[in-house]
Amino acid sequence: MNPQRTAVIGGGAAGLTAAITAAEQGDSVILYERMDRIGKKLLATGNGRCNLLNTTPRPYFGQGDFARRVFFLMGPDKQITFWHRHGLRVWEEEDGRVYPATFQAATVLDVLRFHLERLRVEVLTGAAADGLRRSDQGWHLSLAGQGEQGPFDRVIVTGGGKAQPKLGSDGSAYGLLLAQGHRLRTPKPALTALETDRQAIRGLSGLRVKANVTLMHGTRRGAKADGEVLFTDYGLSGICVMDCARDALPGNTLTLNLSAPLGYHARSEVLGELQRRRNIWRGEPASRILCGLVAPRLGERLAETAGVPLGGRRAEQLSKDELDALCGALQSWPLQITGKRGFDQAQVTAGGIDTDDFSPITLESTLAPGLHAAGEVLNVDGPCGGYNLMFAFGSGMLAGLNGRQALGRNQTSGK
Ligand SMILES: Cc1cc2nc3c(=O)[nH]c(=O)nc-3n(C[C@H](O)[C@H](O)[C@H](O)COP(=O)(O)OP(=O)(O)OC[C@H]3O[C@@H](n4cnc5c(N)ncnc54)[C@H](O)[C@@H]3O)c2cc1C
């Protein structure tokens, strides 16, 4: 029997695992990548360390239920088994983040590349797919400036979303699926930095602080996250800020609780600490009241927000109301959001191709048999912490398998 001919469009996380699992099932696989090399984004992940996946379940956004169903068959344990089976040892951190044991994204790409070679997957770089059509013979793929390829029994579209187009994902994969009747949920940048009122954070660029952050849509609370906030010249960055960026709109506020990570949770605890400090620094400059609690530059901005002038005064001159106001600023510093960084800086795309028209078992289209899609091109996105690669890798693995091993119908031995 002739092997099934499979084309994979996109050599990122999802495409690489799809090509491997398809070839291991006996498919004859060609992988098309528009960039000059595969896996460019993979090399940039996790600051070059590649946070592969996360063993702590957290909800996904977009059509998050689709991710849950994908993980039913290809969850963290199965993915770790995949990596170990392919020779990549992994290391799990206490918070569930899983990295390659080398802590190098390049190792992950090497492992994937070497298996593509072992399995004789043909990898064509500089090959941008710009059209798909179906004939009686199967699927045909047109490459920009290079004519048509095919026919194929299956095409797996893993071209990613629109985040960081310089790494390859320029949104062109959407068009391939839209032309086959699929629907697009508006792509938006997610996991990106926020622009805020610059006056409120002036002089703080480069400073890092621990904070509990909350996105406020007027008086309604939105996303919440804890962690390190990085002040930039345009606003705020850091993982917890990026985790709140998905639904942030200009006019919303991001409130920073700077006292909770220091161990002062209740208002009475924060106020008690400020009163203690006022006593310690009696007779000394009032600015010392925040010394050792927050960086001096940050202390100035907080006092400004609280409307408490510290310059030229002694600590004991601070009134109860002023301590109250400082306490409020430490517990809930509201920074007005003016915008968010776009696709050129976002790590992930929210939105994408509607998953209702795909099987979560095979990732095959219910509109066009033989057409599959996996990874970020679909309307699924996750929080920071390995969740996005986990969906890309896992859905890619299932798309390659095409229900064979996943459903226990393993008929063809690997090459
Ligand atoms: C800086 C950065 C750090 C990140 N760190 C992490 C992390 O540590 N952990 C985590 O879970 N997630 C991380 N992410 C997110 C994660 O990298 C993505 O969610 C994931 O790579 C998506 O995989 P994908 O294969 O679907 O798409 P992509 O990785 O974007 O790959 C798509 C590929 O398809 C190619 N392509 C696109 N269109 C075409 C076409 N028409 N024809 C041919 N080829 C095409 C592209 O060139 C690209 O190589 C990070 C993202 C960035 C930008």
The ligand as an SDF file (V2000), in Angstrom:
LIG
                    3D

 53 58  0  0  0  0  0  0  0  0999 V2000
    9.3100   35.6340   22.3540 C   0  0  0  0  0  0  0  0  0  0  0  0
    8.3130   34.5300   22.5950 C   0  0  0  0  0  0  0  0  0  0  0  0
    8.4880   33.6950   23.6860 C   0  0  0  0  0  0  0  0  0  0  0  0
    7.5680   32.6760   23.9230 C   0  0  0  0  0  0  0  0  0  0  0  0
    7.8040   31.8250   24.9600 N   0  0  0  0  0  0  0  0  0  0  0  0
    6.9410   30.8090   25.1850 C   0  0  0  0  0  0  0  0  0  0  0  0
    7.2090   29.8350   26.1840 C   0  0  0  0  0  0  0  0  0  0  0  0
    8.2860   29.8050   26.8160 O   0  0  0  0  0  0  0  0  0  0  0  0
    6.2570   28.8820   26.4120 N   0  0  0  0  0  0  0  0  0  0  0  0
    5.0970   28.8250   25.6930 C   0  0  0  0  0  0  0  0  0  0  0  0
    4.2710   27.9680   25.9520 O   0  0  0  0  0  0  0  0  0  0  0  0
    4.8540   29.6870   24.6940 N   0  0  0  0  0  0  0  0  0  0  0  0
    5.7540   30.6490   24.4140 C   0  0  0  0  0  0  0  0  0  0  0  0
    5.5140   31.5120   23.3720 N   0  0  0  0  0  0  0  0  0  0  0  0
    4.3310   31.2650   22.5060 C   0  0  0  0  0  0  0  0  0  0  0  0
    4.6320   30.0790   21.5640 C   0  0  0  0  0  0  0  0  0  0  0  0
    5.9070   30.2620   21.0140 O   0  0  0  0  0  0  0  0  0  0  0  0
    3.5870   29.9550   20.4480 C   0  0  0  0  0  0  0  0  0  0  0  0
    2.3090   29.8710   21.0020 O   0  0  0  0  0  0  0  0  0  0  0  0
    3.8720   28.7190   19.5970 C   0  0  0  0  0  0  0  0  0  0  0  0
    5.1420   28.8210   19.0180 O   0  0  0  0  0  0  0  0  0  0  0  0
    2.8230   28.5210   18.5130 C   0  0  0  0  0  0  0  0  0  0  0  0
    3.2490   27.4510   17.7010 O   0  0  0  0  0  0  0  0  0  0  0  0
    2.7060   27.2640   16.2260 P   0  0  0  0  0  0  0  0  0  0  0  0
    3.5000   26.1590   15.6360 O   0  0  0  0  0  0  0  0  0  0  0  0
    1.2510   27.1830   16.2170 O   0  0  0  0  0  0  0  0  0  0  0  0
    3.0710   28.6310   15.4740 O   0  0  0  0  0  0  0  0  0  0  0  0
    4.5060   29.2810   15.2050 P   0  0  0  0  0  0  0  0  0  0  0  0
    5.4870   28.8470   16.2270 O   0  0  0  0  0  0  0  0  0  0  0  0
    4.2520   30.7170   15.0310 O   0  0  0  0  0  0  0  0  0  0  0  0
    4.9730   28.6320   13.8540 O   0  0  0  0  0  0  0  0  0  0  0  0
    4.3290   28.8820   12.6130 C   0  0  0  0  0  0  0  0  0  0  0  0
    5.3220   28.6020   11.5090 C   0  0  0  0  0  0  0  0  0  0  0  0
    4.6280   28.6000   10.2670 O   0  0  0  0  0  0  0  0  0  0  0  0
    5.3540   29.3610    9.3160 C   0  0  0  0  0  0  0  0  0  0  0  0
    4.3940   29.8870    8.3510 N   0  0  0  0  0  0  0  0  0  0  0  0
    3.4230   30.8020    8.5700 C   0  0  0  0  0  0  0  0  0  0  0  0
    2.6720   30.9830    7.4650 N   0  0  0  0  0  0  0  0  0  0  0  0
    3.1860   30.1580    6.5130 C   0  0  0  0  0  0  0  0  0  0  0  0
    2.8600   29.9120    5.1580 C   0  0  0  0  0  0  0  0  0  0  0  0
    1.8470   30.5420    4.5470 N   0  0  0  0  0  0  0  0  0  0  0  0
    3.6000   29.0130    4.4630 N   0  0  0  0  0  0  0  0  0  0  0  0
    4.6410   28.3820    5.0560 C   0  0  0  0  0  0  0  0  0  0  0  0
    5.0110   28.5860    6.3470 N   0  0  0  0  0  0  0  0  0  0  0  0
    4.2710   29.4530    7.0640 C   0  0  0  0  0  0  0  0  0  0  0  0
    6.0300   30.4280   10.1550 C   0  0  0  0  0  0  0  0  0  0  0  0
    7.1670   30.9600    9.4940 O   0  0  0  0  0  0  0  0  0  0  0  0
    6.3950   29.6640   11.4170 C   0  0  0  0  0  0  0  0  0  0  0  0
    7.6580   29.0320   11.3250 O   0  0  0  0  0  0  0  0  0  0  0  0
    6.4320   32.5100   23.0800 C   0  0  0  0  0  0  0  0  0  0  0  0
    6.2760   33.3380   21.9820 C   0  0  0  0  0  0  0  0  0  0  0  0
    7.2110   34.3390   21.7300 C   0  0  0  0  0  0  0  0  0  0  0  0
    7.0410   35.2070   20.5190 C   0  0  0  0  0  0  0  0  0  0  0  0
  1  2  1  0
  2  3  1  0
  2 52  2  0
  3  4  2  0
  4  5  1  0
  4 50  1  0
  5  6  2  0
  6  7  1  0
  6 13  1  0
  7  8  2  0
  7  9  1  0
  9 10  1  0
 10 11  2  0
 10 12  1  0
 12 13  2  0
 13 14  1  0
 14 15  1  0
 14 50  1  0
 15 16  1  0
 16 17  1  0
 16 18  1  0
 18 19  1  0
 18 20  1  0
 20 21  1  0
 20 22  1  0
 22 23  1  0
 23 24  1  0
 24 25  2  0
 24 26  1  0
 24 27  1  0
 27 28  1  0
 28 29  2  0
 28 30  1  0
 28 31  1  0
 31 32  1  0
 32 33  1  0
 33 34  1  0
 33 48  1  0
 34 35  1  0
 35 36  1  0
 35 46  1  0
 36 37  1  0
 36 45  1  0
 37 38  2  0
 38 39  1  0
 39 40  1  0
 39 45  2  0
 40 41  1  0
 40 42  2  0
 42 43  1  0
 43 44  2  0
 44 45  1  0
 46 47  1  0
 46 48  1  0
 48 49  1  0
 50 51  2  0
 51 52  1  0
 52 53  1  0
M  END
$$$$
